[in-house]
Amino acid sequence: MQRMGRNLAIVIVVVAVIVAGAGLYLRPIAPVATGYAAQITCGGALVAGRSVESASADLPSNPLVPFLRISASEDSVTTSLLGLWDSTSWYTPGVGCTLADEDPGFAPVLPAQATPVDQPWPSGNLVDLQVARDATGVNGAALDLAVEAAFTEDDPDGQKNTRAVVVVHGGQVVAEEYAPGFDADTPLLGWSMGKSVANAIVGRLVHEGQVDLDASGLRPEWANDERSSIQLDQLLRMESGLAFDESYDPNTDATNMLFTPGSTADFAAAKPLEANPGTYWSYSSGTSNIVCDVAHRTSGMGVEMARELVFDPLGMDSAVMEADDSGELVCSSFPYATARDWARFGQWFLQAGVWDGEQLLPEDWIPFTTDPVTLDTENPYGAHWWLNTDADGTVRMPDVPGDAYWASGNEGQQVVVIPSLDTVVVRLGFTSDFGGVDWGLEDLISGVMDGLPAGVQVEVPAEEDAPAEVVTEGPSPSGTTTATPSGTPTASASPAG
């Protein structure tokens, strides 16, 4: 009997040690796991209108997922892990979902005027592929083959999970396809394509004379240290020098910032410098949230900022940019829009910031945006847009025109703008970034090019100081100018500008 009691005591001690160890292990990562699950499920179900089961299927596979309990109502989603850690994401119409300990109480932010359903895209939502193809002279069969290939599951290592493709040429939708369960009215998460929306927000404010790209002293807590020298231009080009861990593992800067309640901009702005501003390039979601914080502070706008400056002027009725519980937009990561609305966004940049005959961005904003960073980058980069051509004239995707540039997001979200082809290509999906699956961006664009009329290339004016050669066939890249956006000083341009 004594031995049995002793063995029972040993078992209890062992179990207690295991439980304590599990608690210590889970303490830093459980809030991120429940926060991620709440935020993604809320967006998928309450913003995109999918079922809770469908939305929660987008959670990445990991050992904690089977233990998550998800409950949803018409205005929130709560996730719980083992009954010990809970997270709630609150839904507001027009704002989307916000991780917070309690309802943040945002007022709805709805479109100022519904985009007409009986007018042709892009001024309306009427799409007739045959009419558009006849008007633009594209080869519809070739376009259909290219789009179909983007949905074809032919990778033995995993699934592409393409959900939407829209191709625009000559200002008209000439190809379009959706996966089962998704359609033209389904808003989809753009992830880091929000960074390019942040670029547009700043561009609008520059055009209105409210923002100076050379401004420094951007945050009050930076006033008395070296961070006070960081310029807005350097933030847009990811050259701030601020430390930030962009890896998406449990308990990293990126996941703690995005998936626990609090101000995303404050989180990022608290980081110290790891390099002098303008001397080092580092891709950072924290940087993008500081950019939008500057826009909030300058404009005085709240959660309505993206709607008023970008979405409403373009008629992007479906679009939302989700906010954190401080009331500022999470521009790094949480935009939603339908594929057609994402195409509107790309078309706006293709039209050099003009919409319905009105210049909404500075006339030289696109050359500024596509001027490649001269520091070492993982891939050619401009001002919160990725580029096909770097500062040395080397082309990233040889089968794609050198002047192409794109908004890009996690899991294979892309809005590709190709000025020389008068074309925009949108692809949205759920391709795991960790599975090694290549869903085929270059193949899609190359296939689309096969369907465009012969001789369609539009001449892109080159600046006098443009590179003499480009390592690709096709036109010279448009991202070679050193112009500074209208209304900003040119005397103290950043190294990339």
C-alpha positions in Angstrom: 0.0 0.0 0.0 2.9 2.3 0.8 4.5 1.6 -2.5 1.2 2.3 -4.3 1.0 5.6 -2.5 4.6 6.5 -3.3 4.0 5.6 -7.0 0.9 7.7 -7.1 2.8 10.6 -5.6 5.5 10.3 -8.2 2.9 10.2 -11.0 1.2 13.4 -9.6 4.6 15.1 -9.4 5.5 14.1 -13.0 2.1 15.3 -14.3 2.4 18.6 -12.4 5.9 19.1 -13.9 4.5 18.4 -17.4 1.6 20.7 -16.9 3.8 23.4 -15.5 6.2 23.0 -18.4 3.3 23.1 -20.9 2.0 26.3 -19.2 5.4 28.0 -19.5 5.7 26.9 -23.1 2.2 28.1 -24.0 2.2 31.3 -22.1 3.9 33.5 -24.8 2.5 31.7 -27.8 -1.1 30.9 -26.8 -2.4 34.5 -27.0 -0.9 34.7 -30.5 -2.5 31.4 -31.5 -5.9 32.4 -30.3 -5.6 35.9 -31.6 -4.6 34.7 -35.1 -7.5 32.2 -35.1 -10.0 34.9 -34.0 -8.8 37.5 -36.4 -8.7 35.3 -39.5 -11.9 33.5 -38.8 -13.7 36.8 -38.1 -12.5 38.3 -41.3 -13.4 35.2 -43.4 -16.8 34.9 -41.9 -18.0 38.4 -41.1 -16.2 40.4 -43.7 -16.1 37.9 -46.6 -19.4 36.3 -45.8 -18.1 32.7 -45.7 -19.2 30.1 -43.2 -17.3 29.9 -39.9 -16.2 26.4 -40.9 -14.9 27.6 -44.3 -13.1 30.6 -42.7 -11.5 28.6 -39.9 -10.2 26.1 -42.5 -7.8 28.9 -43.5 -5.9 28.5 -40.2 -2.5 27.1 -40.6 -2.0 23.6 -39.5 -0.1 23.4 -36.1 -0.4 21.3 -33.0 -2.6 23.9 -31.2 -5.3 24.1 -33.8 -7.2 20.9 -32.7 -7.5 22.3 -29.2 -9.0 25.7 -30.3 -12.6 26.3 -29.6 -14.2 28.8 -31.9 -17.5 30.5 -31.3 -19.1 33.2 -33.5 -21.9 35.7 -33.4 -23.1 38.4 -35.8 -20.5 40.9 -34.4 -17.6 38.9 -33.0 -15.6 35.7 -33.1 -14.0 34.3 -29.9 -11.4 31.6 -29.8 -10.3 29.7 -26.7 -7.4 27.4 -26.0 -8.0 24.8 -23.3 -10.3 27.3 -21.6 -7.3 29.2 -20.3 -6.5 31.6 -23.1 -9.2 33.5 -25.0 -9.1 36.1 -27.8 -12.0 38.0 -29.4 -12.1 39.8 -32.7 -15.0 42.4 -33.0 -16.7 43.1 -36.3 -17.7 46.6 -37.4 -19.4 47.1 -40.9 -17.0 48.9 -43.2 -14.1 48.5 -40.7 -13.8 44.8 -40.5 -12.5 42.8 -37.5 -10.5 44.2 -34.6 -8.7 42.2 -31.9 -9.5 43.8 -28.6 -10.4 42.8 -25.0 -13.8 44.5 -25.4 -15.8 45.9 -28.2 -13.9 49.0 -29.5 -17.1 50.7 -30.3 -16.2 52.0 -33.8 -18.9 53.6 -35.9 -19.6 51.8 -39.2 -17.7 53.2 -42.2 -19.8 52.5 -45.3 -19.3 53.5 -49.0 -20.4 57.0 -49.7 -22.3 55.9 -52.8 -22.9 52.4 -54.2 -21.1 51.6 -57.4 -23.8 51.1 -60.1 -24.4 47.5 -61.1 -25.7 48.5 -64.6 -22.6 50.4 -65.7 -19.5 48.8 -67.2 -16.5 48.2 -65.0 -14.6 50.1 -63.7 -17.1 52.9 -63.2 -19.8 50.3 -62.5 -19.8 46.6 -61.7 -21.1 45.3 -65.0 -18.7 42.8 -66.7 -19.3 41.3 -70.1 -16.2 39.4 -71.2 -17.2 38.9 -74.8 -18.0 42.6 -75.3 -14.7 43.5 -73.6 -12.7 41.0 -75.7 -14.2 42.3 -78.9 -13.5 45.9 -77.9 -9.9 45.3 -77.0 -9.0 42.6 -79.6 -7.6 40.1 -77.1 -7.5 36.4 -77.8 -10.1 35.1 -75.3 -9.1 31.4 -75.7 -5.5 32.1 -74.9 -6.5 34.2 -71.9 -8.8 31.4 -70.7 -6.0 28.9 -70.9 -3.6 31.1 -68.9 -6.2 31.7 -66.2 -7.2 28.1 -66.1 -3.6 27.1 -65.5 -3.5 29.3 -62.4 -6.3 27.1 -60.9 -4.9 23.7 -62.1 -3.5 21.7 -59.2 -0.4 20.1 -60.8 2.2 20.5 -58.0 2.9 17.2 -56.2 4.2 19.2 -53.1 0.9 20.9 -52.3 -2.1 22.9 -53.4 -2.1 26.3 -55.2 -5.6 27.0 -53.9 -6.1 29.9 -56.3 -9.4 31.5 -55.5 -9.8 34.4 -58.0 -8.1 35.7 -61.1 -9.0 38.9 -62.9 -7.2 40.3 -66.0 -7.8 43.8 -67.2 -6.6 45.1 -70.5 -7.4 48.4 -72.1 -9.4 49.4 -69.0 -11.8 46.5 -69.3 -12.1 43.1 -67.6 -11.1 40.6 -70.3 -10.7 37.4 -68.2 -12.1 36.3 -64.8 -12.4 33.1 -62.9 -13.2 32.0 -59.3 -12.8 28.8 -57.4 -15.9 27.0 -56.1 -17.3 28.8 -53.0 -16.0 32.2 -54.2 -17.3 34.7 -56.7 -17.1 38.3 -57.9 -18.8 39.5 -54.7 -16.4 37.7 -52.2 -14.0 40.1 -50.5 -10.6 38.3 -49.9 -7.8 39.1 -47.6 -4.9 40.9 -49.3 -2.4 40.6 -46.5 0.6 42.8 -47.3 -1.1 44.3 -50.3 -2.3 46.7 -47.6 1.3 48.1 -47.7 0.6 49.4 -51.3 -2.7 50.8 -50.1 -0.6 52.7 -47.4 1.5 54.0 -50.3 -1.7 55.4 -51.9 -3.0 56.9 -48.7 0.3 58.8 -48.3 0.1 59.8 -52.0 -3.3 61.3 -51.5 -2.1 63.3 -48.6 1.0 64.5 -50.5 -1.2 65.5 -53.4 -3.4 67.5 -50.9 -0.3 69.2 -49.4 -0.8 67.6 -46.0 2.3 65.4 -46.0 6.0 66.1 -46.7 8.0 63.0 -47.6 11.2 64.5 -46.2 9.6 65.2 -42.8 11.3 63.7 -39.8 10.5 63.7 -36.0 7.6 61.5 -36.9 6.9 60.1 -33.4 6.9 61.9 -30.1 8.9 59.1 -28.3 11.7 59.6 -31.0 12.2 63.2 -30.2 15.3 62.8 -28.1 17.2 60.0 -29.9 18.5 59.1 -33.3 15.2 57.8 -34.5 14.1 61.5 -34.8 16.0 61.6 -38.1 13.9 58.9 -39.8 12.0 60.4 -42.8 8.7 59.3 -44.2 10.4 58.5 -47.5 12.7 56.1 -45.7 9.7 54.4 -44.1 8.0 53.9 -47.5 11.2 52.4 -48.9 11.8 50.1 -45.8 15.1 52.0 -45.0 14.3 53.3 -41.5 16.9 51.2 -39.8 14.4 50.2 -37.1 14.8 46.7 -35.7 11.9 44.4 -36.4 11.6 40.6 -36.7 9.4 39.9 -39.7 9.4 36.1 -39.2 6.0 34.6 -38.6 6.8 32.2 -35.8 5.2 32.2 -32.4 6.2 35.1 -30.2 8.1 37.1 -32.8 7.7 40.9 -33.5 5.3 40.3 -36.4 3.0 37.9 -34.8 2.9 39.7 -31.4 2.2 43.0 -33.2 -0.6 41.6 -35.4 -2.3 39.0 -33.2 -2.5 40.5 -29.7 -4.6 43.6 -28.8 -2.9 47.0 -28.8 -1.6 49.6 -31.1 0.4 48.1 -33.9 2.1 51.4 -34.7 3.2 51.9 -31.0 4.6 48.4 -31.0 6.7 49.0 -34.0 7.8 52.5 -33.1 9.1 51.3 -29.8 11.8 49.3 -31.6 15.4 50.6 -31.5 17.6 51.4 -34.5 19.7 48.5 -35.8 21.2 50.7 -38.5 21.4 54.3 -39.4 18.4 55.5 -41.4 18.9 55.3 -45.1 21.8 52.8 -44.9 20.0 49.4 -44.6 16.9 47.8 -46.2 14.7 45.5 -44.2 11.2 44.5 -45.0 9.0 45.2 -42.0 5.3 45.1 -41.4 5.9 47.3 -38.4 7.2 50.0 -40.7 4.0 50.1 -42.7 1.9 50.6 -39.5 4.2 53.5 -38.6 3.5 55.0 -42.1 -0.2 54.8 -41.5 0.2 56.2 -38.0 1.9 59.3 -39.6 -1.0 59.5 -42.0 -3.5 59.4 -39.2 -1.7 62.0 -37.2 -1.3 64.3 -40.2 -4.8 64.0 -41.6 -6.7 63.7 -38.3 -8.7 60.8 -39.8 -9.6 57.7 -37.9 -10.8 54.3 -39.1 -12.4 56.0 -42.1 -9.0 57.0 -43.6 -8.6 54.3 -46.2 -12.3 54.5 -47.2 -12.3 58.3 -47.7 -8.9 58.6 -49.4 -8.7 55.5 -51.5 -11.7 53.2 -51.6 -14.6 55.7 -52.1 -12.9 57.6 -54.9 -12.4 54.4 -56.8 -15.7 52.9 -56.1 -14.1 50.0 -54.2 -17.4 49.3 -52.3 -16.3 45.9 -50.9 -13.0 47.1 -49.5 -12.1 47.5 -45.9 -8.8 48.1 -44.0 -9.1 46.6 -40.6 -8.1 48.6 -37.5 -6.4 47.8 -34.2 -8.0 48.7 -30.9 -6.3 52.1 -30.8 -8.5 53.1 -33.8 -5.7 53.1 -36.3 -5.6 51.0 -39.5 -3.4 47.9 -39.7 -2.1 48.9 -43.1 0.6 46.2 -43.1 -1.7 43.2 -43.2 -5.5 43.4 -43.0 -7.1 44.7 -46.2 -10.1 42.9 -47.8 -11.6 43.5 -51.2 -13.1 41.6 -54.1 -10.9 40.7 -57.0 -12.6 43.3 -59.2 -12.0 46.0 -56.5 -8.4 45.0 -56.3 -8.3 45.3 -60.1 -9.7 48.8 -59.7 -6.8 49.6 -57.4 -4.3 48.4 -59.9 -6.0 50.2 -62.7 -5.8 53.5 -60.8 -2.0 53.1 -60.6 -1.9 52.1 -64.3 -3.6 55.4 -65.0 -1.0 57.3 -63.1 -3.3 58.2 -60.3 -6.1 59.5 -62.5 -9.7 58.3 -61.9 -12.8 59.5 -63.7 -10.7 62.3 -65.2 -9.4 63.6 -61.8 -5.8 63.5 -60.8 -5.9 62.0 -57.3 -2.2 61.3 -56.8 0.7 63.6 -57.6 1.5 63.4 -61.3 4.9 62.0 -60.5 3.8 59.6 -57.8 4.1 56.4 -59.9 7.7 57.2 -61.0 8.5 57.9 -57.3 6.8 54.7 -56.3 8.6 52.5 -58.9 12.0 54.1 -58.4 14.0 51.1 -57.1 15.8 51.1 -53.8 19.6 51.2 -54.3 20.4 49.3 -51.1 20.6 45.5 -51.0 17.1 44.1 -51.1 15.7 40.5 -51.2 14.0 41.5 -54.5 13.6 44.8 -56.4 11.6 47.2 -54.2 10.2 50.7 -54.6 8.0 52.6 -52.2 5.8 49.9 -50.7 5.5 48.2 -54.1 7.6 45.3 -55.4 9.3 45.9 -58.8 10.4 43.6 -61.6 13.6 45.7 -62.3 16.2 46.7 -59.7 18.4 49.7 -59.7 21.1 48.0 -61.8 18.6 47.2 -64.5 18.4 43.4 -63.6 15.0 41.9 -64.2 13.5 39.5 -61.6 11.1 37.7 -63.9 12.7 37.6 -67.4 9.4 36.6 -69.2 7.6 39.7 -67.9 8.1 43.3 -69.1 10.7 45.1 -67.0 8.3 47.9 -66.1 5.9 45.6 -64.2 5.4 46.2 -60.5 3.0 44.7 -58.0 1.3 44.8 -54.6 2.0 41.4 -52.9 0.7 39.6 -49.9 1.1 36.4 -47.9 -0.3 33.2 -49.4 0.0 34.4 -53.0 -1.9 37.7 -53.2 -0.9 39.9 -56.2 -2.0 42.9 -58.0 0.4 43.3 -61.0 0.5 46.5 -63.0 2.2 46.4 -66.4 2.1 49.9 -68.0 3.8 48.8 -71.2 1.0 46.3 -71.8 -1.8 48.5 -70.5 -2.7 45.5 -68.3 -3.5 44.6 -64.7 -3.5 41.0 -63.4 -5.0 40.1 -60.0 -4.5 36.8 -58.3 -5.9 35.9 -54.9 -5.6 32.6 -53.1 -4.6 30.5 -50.2 -1.2 29.1 -51.1 0.9 28.1 -48.1 4.1 30.1 -48.0 5.6 27.3 -46.0 4.9 24.4 -48.3 7.3 25.3 -51.1 4.4 25.6 -53.6 4.9 27.9 -56.5 1.5 28.9 -57.8 3.0 30.4 -60.9 2.9 34.2 -61.0 5.4 34.5 -63.9 3.6 31.7 -65.8 0.2 33.5 -65.4 1.5 36.8 -66.7 3.4 35.1 -69.6 0.2 33.3 -70.5 -1.8 36.5 -70.3 0.7 38.1 -72.7 0.0 35.4 -75.2 -3.6 36.5 -75.3 -2.9 40.2 -75.9 -3.1 41.7 -79.4 0.1 41.7 -81.3 2.0 45.0 -81.0 0.1 45.9 -77.9 3.1 47.3 -76.0 2.7 50.9 -75.0 5.9 52.9 -75.2 7.0 53.9 -71.7 8.9 57.2 -71.7 12.4 56.8 -70.3 14.2 59.4 -68.3 17.5 60.8 -69.5 19.4 58.9 -66.8 17.7 55.6 -67.4 19.9 52.5 -67.7 21.1 51.9 -71.2 20.2 48.2 -71.1 17.6 46.1 -69.5 18.2 42.4 -69.1 15.0 41.3 -70.7 13.0 41.6 -73.8 10.5 44.4 -74.0 10.3 48.0 -73.0 12.6 49.9 -70.6 11.4 49.9 -67.0 9.4 52.9 -65.9 11.0 52.8 -62.5 14.1 54.7 -63.3 13.2 58.3 -62.6 14.5 60.2 -59.7 11.6 62.6 -59.6 10.2 63.6 -56.2 6.4 63.8 -55.8 4.8 67.2 -56.3 4.8 69.4 -53.3 7.9 67.9 -51.6 11.4 69.4 -51.4 14.1 67.9 -53.6 17.1 69.1 -51.7 17.4 66.3 -49.2 16.2 63.3 -51.2 16.8 59.9 -49.6 19.5 57.5 -51.0 16.8 55.6 -52.9 15.1 58.7 -54.3 
